[in-house]
C-alpha cells in the first residue's frame, strides 16, 4: 500500500511540475508511452524490479528507451533511480494519467483482456463505468494473454478482476485450503 501512496506522490509532483512548465500535453504523451511500453515489455519490467541490475544501468536503459521524452520525464526517471524507487515508474505513469484526467474532468478506465475488444463490447464497458462512477471516462485497453479470458477493469483506485486466471487461482486456493 505504501508503494501506491509513493507512486501517487511522485505522480502529483510530476503533474505540478508539468503545469508549472506548461507541458501537460507533452507529459501526457510521455506517461502514456511509459505505461504502454513497460506493460508490454516483460523484460523491461523485470529489469526495473531486479535487484541484480544496478541503478545506473536501469537509468541508462530507460533514458535510451525514452530518449525523445520531455525533460520533466527524464528528471522523474533520475529522481526515481536516485531514491531507489525506479520499480514504481509504471505505477507513477498510470497514477499520473488518472490524476491528469481527473484534472481535465475525465476519468480513465483501464481494461485488460486476453483478446482485443470489439467496438460493441468497448461501448458496453464504457456505459457501465459511466453508470457506476457517474463520470465520463476514457477507456484504455491492453491485451494480456496471461489472464486467459475475461477482463480486469481498473477505474481510479478500484479494480474489478473477472479474469479466468484469477478465478482459477481462487479455485486452486479453495482446493488447497480444503485438504
Phi, psi and omega per residue, in radians:
X1 nan -0.642 -3.125
X2 -1.160 -0.514 3.090
X3 -1.133 -0.670 3.135
X4 -1.146 -0.737 3.106
X5 -1.131 -0.686 3.113
X6 -1.128 -0.726 3.123
X7 -1.088 -0.688 3.113
X8 -1.122 -0.743 3.136
X9 -1.094 -0.787 3.109
X10 -1.117 -0.703 -3.136
X11 -1.120 -0.769 3.134
X12 -1.127 -0.727 3.130
X13 -1.122 -0.698 3.114
X14 -1.154 -0.716 3.113
X15 -1.123 -0.735 3.099
X16 -1.037 -0.741 3.137
X17 -1.171 -0.661 3.109
X18 -1.135 -0.702 3.099
X19 -1.121 -0.799 -3.125
X20 -1.058 -0.656 -3.109
X21 -1.664 0.140 -3.132
X22 0.907 0.843 -3.104
X23 -2.166 0.527 -3.084
X24 -1.044 -0.788 -3.105
X25 -1.134 -0.785 3.138
X26 -1.114 -0.701 -3.134
X27 -1.200 -0.621 3.103
X28 -1.107 -0.743 3.096
X29 -1.076 -0.782 -3.141
X30 -1.080 -0.820 -3.095
X31 -1.151 -0.670 3.067
X32 -1.109 -0.740 3.129
X33 -1.087 -0.770 3.132
X34 -1.099 -0.859 -3.115
X35 -1.054 -0.771 -3.113
X36 -1.207 -0.722 -3.092
X37 -1.178 -0.808 -3.115
X38 -1.207 -0.692 3.114
X39 -1.124 -0.599 -3.086
X40 -1.458 -0.334 -3.050
X41 -1.997 1.816 3.109
X42 -1.120 -0.629 -3.128
X43 -1.091 -0.780 3.133
X44 -1.152 -0.763 3.123
X45 -1.059 -0.774 3.118
X46 -1.125 -0.703 3.139
X47 -1.106 -0.686 -3.120
X48 -1.185 -0.591 -3.104
X49 -1.628 -0.089 -3.094
X50 -1.317 2.266 3.059
X51 -1.329 -0.222 -3.117
X52 -1.368 -0.637 3.139
X53 -1.349 2.151 -3.080
X54 -1.302 2.812 -3.051
X55 -1.036 -0.706 -3.137
X56 -1.104 -0.699 3.109
X57 -1.161 -0.704 3.105
X58 -1.055 -0.773 -3.141
X59 -1.113 -0.773 3.136
X60 -1.110 -0.706 3.106
X61 -1.064 -0.866 -3.094
X62 -1.138 -0.714 3.135
X63 -1.188 -0.495 3.072
X64 -1.306 -0.743 -3.131
X65 -1.179 -0.726 -3.085
X66 -1.910 0.830 -3.044
X67 -1.196 -0.437 -3.090
X68 -1.700 0.461 -3.097
X69 -1.634 2.950 3.123
X70 -1.145 2.717 3.115
X71 -1.069 -0.561 3.119
X72 -1.127 -0.712 3.130
X73 -1.124 -0.761 3.113
X74 -1.118 -0.638 3.074
X75 -1.136 -0.707 3.096
X76 -1.065 -0.789 3.110
X77 -1.028 -0.776 3.121
X78 -1.070 -0.768 -3.138
X79 -1.130 -0.761 3.140
X80 -1.117 -0.683 3.098
X81 -1.148 -0.838 -3.117
X82 -1.046 -0.636 -3.118
X83 -1.571 0.144 -3.130
X84 0.971 0.709 3.130
X85 -2.151 0.356 -3.045
X86 -1.118 -0.412 3.097
X87 -1.127 -0.261 3.123
X88 -1.512 -0.049 -3.008
X89 -0.943 -0.803 -3.142
X90 -1.087 -0.778 3.140
X91 -1.141 -0.683 3.090
X92 -1.073 -0.761 3.130
X93 -1.081 -0.770 3.127
X94 -1.123 -0.763 3.125
X95 -1.127 -0.680 3.100
X96 -1.014 -0.831 -3.124
X97 -1.071 -0.710 3.134
X98 -1.139 -0.824 -3.127
X99 -1.127 -0.722 3.140
X100 -1.133 -0.739 3.118
X101 -1.143 -0.686 3.075
X102 -1.080 -0.692 3.112
X103 -1.080 -0.640 3.128
X104 -1.448 -0.041 -3.135
X105 1.500 0.222 3.112
X106 -2.159 2.533 3.023
X107 -1.747 2.903 3.069
X108 -2.134 2.257 3.047
X109 -1.935 2.212 3.122
X110 -1.808 2.177 3.112
X111 -2.134 2.313 3.116
X112 -2.014 2.225 3.138
X113 -2.283 2.895 3.111
X114 -1.428 -0.442 3.137
X115 -2.289 2.791 3.131
X116 -1.057 2.519 3.116
X117 -1.341 2.485 3.002
X118 -1.392 2.826 3.140
X119 -1.091 -0.653 3.139
X120 -1.135 -0.790 3.135
X121 -1.163 -0.676 3.102
X122 -1.054 -0.744 3.119
X123 -1.126 -0.713 3.122
X124 -1.104 -0.734 3.126
X125 -1.124 -0.795 3.113
X126 -1.032 -0.797 3.137
X127 -1.064 -0.729 -3.123
X128 -1.178 -0.713 3.124
X129 -1.125 -0.739 3.108
X130 -1.102 -0.704 3.115
X131 -1.104 -0.726 -3.094
X132 -1.311 -0.699 -3.042
X133 -1.714 -0.385 -3.092
X134 1.327 0.165 -3.129
X135 -2.089 2.582 3.006
X136 -1.275 2.343 -3.103
X137 -2.244 2.780 3.007
X138 -1.861 2.305 -3.106
X139 -1.663 2.175 3.063
X140 -1.997 2.065 -3.099
X141 -1.937 2.526 3.050
X142 -2.278 2.735 -3.140
X143 -1.955 2.234 3.100
X144 -2.403 1.828 -3.066
X145 -1.152 -0.285 -3.132
X146 -1.167 -0.350 -3.137
X147 -1.425 -0.093 3.042
X148 1.201 -0.714 -3.120
X149 -3.118 3.095 -3.097
X150 1.301 -2.639 -3.117
X151 -2.761 2.839 2.998
X152 -2.182 2.165 -3.102
X153 -2.028 2.233 3.075
X154 -2.138 2.202 3.055
X155 -2.251 1.960 -3.079
X156 1.092 -2.212 3.131
X157 -1.651 0.043 -3.140
X158 -1.637 2.468 3.106
X159 -2.376 2.344 3.069
X160 -2.095 2.046 -3.083
X161 -1.866 1.818 3.100
X162 -1.999 0.596 -3.106
X163 -1.492 2.661 3.107
X164 -1.135 -0.698 3.139
X165 -1.034 -0.714 3.120
X166 -1.147 -0.766 -3.140
X167 -1.138 -0.692 3.081
X168 -1.119 -0.694 3.089
X169 -1.094 -0.718 3.105
X170 -1.122 -0.729 3.095
X171 -1.086 -0.746 3.132
X172 -1.059 -0.746 3.116
X173 -1.125 -0.719 3.118
X174 -1.079 -0.776 3.120
X175 -1.132 -0.740 3.139
X176 -1.115 -0.730 -3.130
X177 -1.268 -0.443 -3.112
X178 -1.476 -0.150 3.141
X179 -1.426 nan nan
